[in-house]
Amino acid sequence: KPTYFISLNGVALFKDKINFNISSRGKAIIDISIKVTSQAVHSGDASGVIPDPNRILRKIMSNIEDSDNGNILISDLNTNIPSAHYKLAYEFVNKYKNKAIYGLNENDEYSFRDLFEMYLNQTWKTKISSVSIEGLPNTNNAGNVVHEGVNLKIVMYIPPNLSLTNAKNTINSYFNNMICPYNCKLNVLTQI
């Protein structure tokens, strides 16, 4: 039995070999809360009158992340990959190409076709994942309602050469200076 077990939040491309990372991204957890009204309103009355909190959320997210490629649009959250690490990543991917496959559904596609680009996304680029949404009923209980608000939790992975403090300050500054669509109530909590 092992004496120690060490687990890092990094890329593990192989299940049958020891995996080493030359970079480890940081993580910021961002809770976004949008509130447009004090109570849910029948959509027949509210549609086109009260802004849908999901539309507001989509607008906010489309200003943070390019929905076509997942690139982060807040320039201060992107960094240059050091040339030595870029070269190591290129050599690594060329040596082990087509060895790392995630279990997608039969006809699904990866975000990128280029394995090198995917590896850089996992190790050196700022990327986000939506991990939770609240404020909407499940589809079995949903009715014709514009809901009062919505909460989204995202995880933002920060490049190894960007300090988490600078990333948090950039995120907070972005939201503090943002003009919220429809002047809705917006609350953002960033944790690193």
C-alpha positions in Angstrom: 0.0 0.0 0.0 1.3 3.5 -0.8 2.4 5.7 2.1 1.3 8.9 0.3 -1.1 9.8 -2.4 -0.7 13.1 -4.1 -3.4 14.5 -6.4 -3.1 17.7 -8.4 -5.8 19.5 -10.4 -3.8 19.0 -13.6 -3.9 17.2 -16.9 -3.6 13.5 -16.7 -3.4 12.2 -20.2 -2.7 8.5 -19.3 -4.4 6.2 -16.9 -1.6 3.6 -17.1 1.4 5.9 -16.5 2.6 8.4 -14.0 1.6 11.9 -15.3 3.8 15.0 -14.6 2.8 18.5 -15.3 5.1 21.3 -16.2 2.4 23.9 -15.5 -0.5 24.1 -13.1 -3.2 26.7 -13.6 -4.8 28.5 -10.7 -8.5 28.6 -10.1 -11.0 31.4 -9.4 -14.6 30.6 -8.5 -17.0 33.3 -9.6 -20.6 33.4 -8.3 -22.8 35.7 -10.5 -26.3 36.6 -9.2 -28.8 38.5 -11.3 -32.1 39.8 -10.0 -34.6 41.6 -12.2 -37.8 41.5 -10.2 -39.0 40.7 -6.7 -41.1 37.8 -7.7 -41.7 35.5 -10.7 -44.3 36.7 -13.2 -46.4 34.8 -15.7 -44.6 34.9 -19.0 -47.7 35.9 -20.9 -47.7 39.2 -18.9 -44.0 39.6 -18.5 -42.5 38.4 -21.8 -41.2 41.4 -23.7 -41.7 43.7 -20.6 -39.5 42.3 -17.9 -36.0 41.3 -19.1 -35.4 37.6 -18.9 -32.6 37.0 -16.4 -31.2 34.2 -18.7 -30.8 36.7 -21.5 -29.0 39.1 -19.2 -26.7 36.2 -18.1 -26.0 35.2 -21.7 -25.2 38.8 -22.5 -22.8 39.1 -19.6 -21.1 35.7 -20.4 -20.8 36.7 -24.1 -18.7 39.7 -23.0 -16.4 37.4 -21.0 -16.0 34.4 -23.3 -16.2 34.0 -27.0 -18.9 31.4 -27.5 -17.4 30.2 -30.8 -14.0 29.1 -29.4 -14.1 29.6 -25.6 -11.4 32.3 -25.6 -11.5 34.8 -22.8 -12.3 38.3 -24.0 -10.9 40.1 -20.9 -7.4 40.8 -22.2 -5.7 41.2 -18.8 -6.7 37.5 -18.0 -4.7 36.2 -21.0 -0.9 35.8 -20.9 1.9 34.8 -23.3 3.0 31.3 -22.9 6.8 31.2 -22.2 8.6 30.0 -25.3 10.4 27.1 -23.4 7.0 25.8 -22.2 5.4 26.3 -25.6 8.2 24.2 -27.1 7.9 21.5 -24.4 4.2 21.3 -25.0 4.6 21.0 -28.7 7.2 18.2 -28.3 5.0 16.4 -25.8 1.9 16.5 -28.0 3.8 15.3 -31.1 5.2 12.4 -29.1 1.9 11.3 -27.6 -0.6 12.5 -30.2 -3.8 10.6 -30.3 -3.1 8.9 -27.0 -5.3 11.2 -24.9 -8.9 10.7 -25.6 -11.9 11.8 -23.5 -15.1 9.8 -23.5 -17.3 11.9 -25.7 -20.5 10.6 -27.1 -20.2 8.8 -30.4 -20.9 11.7 -32.7 -19.7 14.6 -30.5 -16.7 16.7 -31.3 -14.0 18.3 -29.2 -13.9 22.1 -28.9 -10.8 22.1 -31.1 -9.6 19.6 -33.7 -5.9 20.4 -33.0 -4.6 18.3 -30.1 -1.8 20.9 -29.5 -4.4 23.7 -29.1 -6.4 21.5 -26.7 -3.3 20.8 -24.6 -2.5 24.5 -24.4 -6.1 25.2 -23.4 -5.7 22.7 -20.6 -2.4 23.9 -19.3 -1.7 27.5 -20.2 -4.8 29.4 -21.3 -7.5 31.1 -19.3 -10.7 29.0 -19.7 -14.1 28.9 -17.9 -16.5 26.2 -17.1 -20.1 26.7 -15.9 -20.5 24.4 -12.9 -23.9 25.3 -11.4 -27.0 27.3 -12.1 -29.8 28.1 -9.7 -33.1 30.0 -10.0 -34.7 27.8 -12.6 -37.0 24.8 -11.9 -36.2 21.5 -13.4 -37.9 20.8 -16.6 -40.6 18.5 -15.0 -41.8 21.4 -12.8 -41.3 24.3 -15.2 -44.2 26.6 -16.1 -44.8 29.7 -18.1 -42.9 32.1 -15.8 -40.2 34.8 -16.1 -38.2 34.1 -13.0 -37.0 36.8 -10.7 -33.4 36.0 -11.1 -30.7 33.5 -11.8 -27.4 32.5 -10.2 -24.4 31.0 -12.0 -21.2 29.6 -10.6 -18.3 29.4 -13.0 -14.8 28.2 -12.5 -12.1 30.2 -14.3 -8.8 28.5 -14.8 -5.9 31.0 -14.6 -2.6 30.6 -16.5 0.4 29.6 -14.3 2.2 32.9 -15.1 -0.7 35.1 -13.9 -0.9 35.8 -10.2 -4.2 34.8 -8.7 -4.4 38.2 -6.9 -4.0 40.0 -10.2 -6.6 37.7 -11.8 -9.1 38.4 -8.9 -8.5 42.1 -9.1 -9.1 42.1 -12.9 -12.3 40.0 -12.5 -13.6 42.3 -9.8 -12.7 45.4 -11.7 -14.4 44.1 -14.8 -17.7 43.5 -12.9 -17.5 46.7 -10.9 -17.1 48.8 -14.0 -19.6 46.9 -16.1 -22.9 48.6 -17.0 -25.4 45.8 -16.1 -28.0 45.2 -18.9 -31.4 46.7 -18.0 -29.9 48.1 -14.8 -30.7 44.8 -13.0 -29.2 43.9 -9.7 -25.9 42.2 -10.1 -23.9 40.6 -7.3 -20.6 38.9 -8.0 -18.4 37.1 -5.5 -14.9 36.0 -6.6 -12.9 33.5 -4.6 -9.4 32.3 -5.3 
